[in-house]
Amino acid sequence: MNEFLPMAFYFQLSFSDETAIDSIVFKELSGISMEMNTDGISDNSFKHRVSISAKLSNLVLKRGMASKYSEIIIWCNKILGGNPDDLLETKTIIINLLDNDGTPLKSWIFTNAYPVKWIVSDVDNNMVIESVEFAYSYFQ
């Protein structure tokens, strides 16, 4: 791989299962971060910092477009617009960083992901996605 950043790139969201042929392309991505929460324990004259837990940010994708009949859109609609008493259906999602030619440069896998927020508009049979946020258990 070239050591320089590509001049143009975008992000592709898809499910990890083999039956999923659907994907959505976005212009922006943020939220691939992990932060360790710490606490202080006093021992005589010293204060030791110990890790308590890891905190993950929500994955945020911005500026995308997809068919209303996309597997991903149907799943998001079911979670965000569904009955709160229904079981939460999590998915493993893959984000690919693609160059201008559509060649994957980097991939991230997010496990137990589910949508928590989105801003969308209907345009004919498509959904314009201003932003969509996913919570997840971990990433690699």
N, C-alpha and C positions, 0 to 999 in steps of 0.2 A: 504494500500500500504506500502511496505517496505520503511523504512526511508533511506536506502542506495541506491546509484545510481546503475543501472544495469551494469554488466560487459560488455555486448555488446548491442548495440541498433542501430536503423536505423529509417528513416523517410519515411512516406507514404503520397504521394500527391494524392488527389482525388477531384472530383467535389462534391458539396453538393446536387445536385438534385438526386431524387430517381431513375431516369432512368440511371444514370451514374454508371456503374459497374466496370469501368476502374480505375486503380490506377498505380502509378509508385513509386518505392522504391529508396531512395537516401541514401548515406552514411553520408552526411554533410548538415547542415542547419545553416544559419545566417541571420541577418536582422530583427529579431523580436525586434524592438526597436522604441521608440518614444522620441523625444526631443522637449522641449518647447523653442521657440524663444522668447526672451525678448528684451525690449527697455527701455532706461532710460528717465524719465521725471523730469526735474529740477523744484523745488518749493522752491524759496528763497535759502537757504543754503543747502537744502537736495536734493538728487537725488533718486527718487523712481524707482524701477524696476517693470515693468508691463509685463504680458505675451501678446504676439501678436498672435501667432499661433503655432500649433503643426506640427512638421516635422517627417515624417515616412521614415525609410530606406527601400530600396528595399529588398524583400525577396529573398534570394539566396539559391538554392539547388544545390548540387554538387554530381557527381559520381553516375549516375543512368543509367538504361537501360529500353527501352520500345519497343513495336512493332511499326513499321511505321504506322500501321493502328489503333493505340490507339487513342481514342477520344481526349485525352490531346495533343498528338503529332499533330493531324490534326488541332486542335484549335490554337496551337502555330504556326504552319506553315501558317495558314490563316492570323494570326495577323502580324507575323514578315515578311512574304514573300508576303503579299497581296498588293492590291492597296491602296495607302495612302488616296484615296478619299472615300473608304468604311467606314461605321460606325464601330467604335471600339466595339467589343463584349466583355463585361466584364463578369466574372463568380465569383461565391463564391466558394472558394477552401478551403479544409480542410487539415491540416497537422496533422498527428498522429505520436507521438513518440512511437515506438514499441520496446519491449524488444526482446531478442534472440528467444523467442517462438512465437513472433508475437502478443503478448498481448499489447493493447494500454495502455500507461502509462499517457499520456497527449495529449490533442488536442488543436489546435488553428484554428480559423475560420477567413479567410481573405475575406473581402467584396469588390466588384467591382475590382477584380484583373484582370490583363492582363499582358502577357509576354512583356518585353522590351528588352531582350537580351538573347541569348543562344549560346553555343558552343557545336556543335554536330558532330558526324561522323556516316555514314551509315555502317552497318555490316549486310549483307544479308537482311533479312526483319526486322531488328531491328535498333534502333537509340541508339548509345552510347552517353549519355548526360554528357559532362564534367561539364557544369554548365548551369543553367537557372535562370533568374531574373524576378521577378514579381513586378510591382507597384500595390498598393492597396489603398483603401480609409481609412479603419480602420481594426483593428483586435480585437478579443476577445478570 
